[in-house]
Amino acid sequence: MAGRLSRVCVLGLGSIGLPTAATLASRGVEVIGCDIDPRVVARVNAGKPHVREPDFARLLAAAVQTGRLRAQGEPAEAEAFLIAVPTPVGRDHAPDLSFVDAATRSIAPLLRPGDLVVLESTVPVGTTERIAADLAAARPDLAFPRYGETPPRGAVHIAHCPERVLPGAILRELSANDRVMGGLTPACAEKARALYAMFVTGALFVADCRTAELVKLAENAFRDVNIAFANELAAICERLGVDVWTAIRLANRHPRVAIHRPGVGVGGHCVPVDPWFLIASAPDEARLMRTARTVNDDQPARVAARIAAAASSVRDPVVACFGLTYKADVADLRESPALAVVHALAERGGMELLVCDPWVGALPASLAKYCSVRLVGLEEALARAAVVAFLVPHAAFRGIDPEWLACKRVIDPAGVLAGG
């Protein structure tokens, strides 16, 4: 087992990289955080988080004040390099690995024999091997492992350890959740396990890098497929005049059934993106995953059409849209299907849109350009709207007095009123 690491460089100070950096610093590790956005670097060095998570501001401030965490625009020499940069998909759903490639190039000149490189970003199967080949080409003076082979003496260790956290509970899950150490070789996996053992209390499972890459993709594809089933079931129930939330609750009383929640679609930086990595890798085999992606991507348009139909029967309609973030009780708007619903309604026109979301301080630019859209408080939204649409099941919406909804047209795909 490799010894304790004392200096780690984290590339990418986003919602995963920054909490990981601060957590490592809280364990006594010297951490250099690297980000290409100078605003992020400045905020981190001032101890001000741009990631909104419970108790995170205090953790970050302590890490910076003790001098164990500092941020800069370029990576620095370290014993371990942790890459946690975005891996989006393009318009054609092809994986965009440009951030991973840039991070790989940036650390190549800094590597020394025995260093550890861990890729945390979610990637297609084979990416860890590819970055190893890229590093080997950039540093022919160093030894690098090859997949499944015995590494040469003094080789740089390379592994994939995908993150596995829930927004709103990142700090707790960063430490408590089990993790998979996917090494190019068993020695690489063991080196990675020594790093994560410094802050993870969950079980650390060793595997090869291809398995670790696929496991993360499979986790989110599983969720996507099951949410698509729930969304299809909701549409069937609407057609047949059955309350979907009652049906799901009763169906889930079966000991081997666990139907997911339907809603307005799938958002965030993982679930709507990661299945495409598997689909791109094996398009002929991934037929179910592709169909699920289509079902969930089409859901915001279907919900918007329902809301527009309800508004069309009202003179000078005012529509209240409750929720804008991609999921309940987080401030994250990334890939938000609720945002897509409101945007679709604004594009249709013919109605005033009142957006209410306690987690959003200002309308995003994509909505702020419409004169018909305003961000308002709960009372104004309920007082003025003739049509009410619950798009996100925020806890703040669950206590709404039913009398406020009397005589209004209510559309509730998020299941707020049903307690779903």
PyMOL commands that set and color helices and strands:
alter all, ss='L'
color gray80, all
select helices_A, chain A and resi 17-26+38-45+56-65+98-110+127-138+170-176+186-196+209-240+244-251+274-281+287-311+337-348+365-368+378-384+395-397+402-405
alter helices_A, ss='H'
color red, helices_A
select strands_A, chain A and resi 7-11+30-34+69-72+80-83+116-119+157-160+179-183+204-208+318-322+352-356+373-375+387-390+409-411
alter strands_A, ss='S'
color yellow, strands_A
deselect
rebuild
show_as cartoon
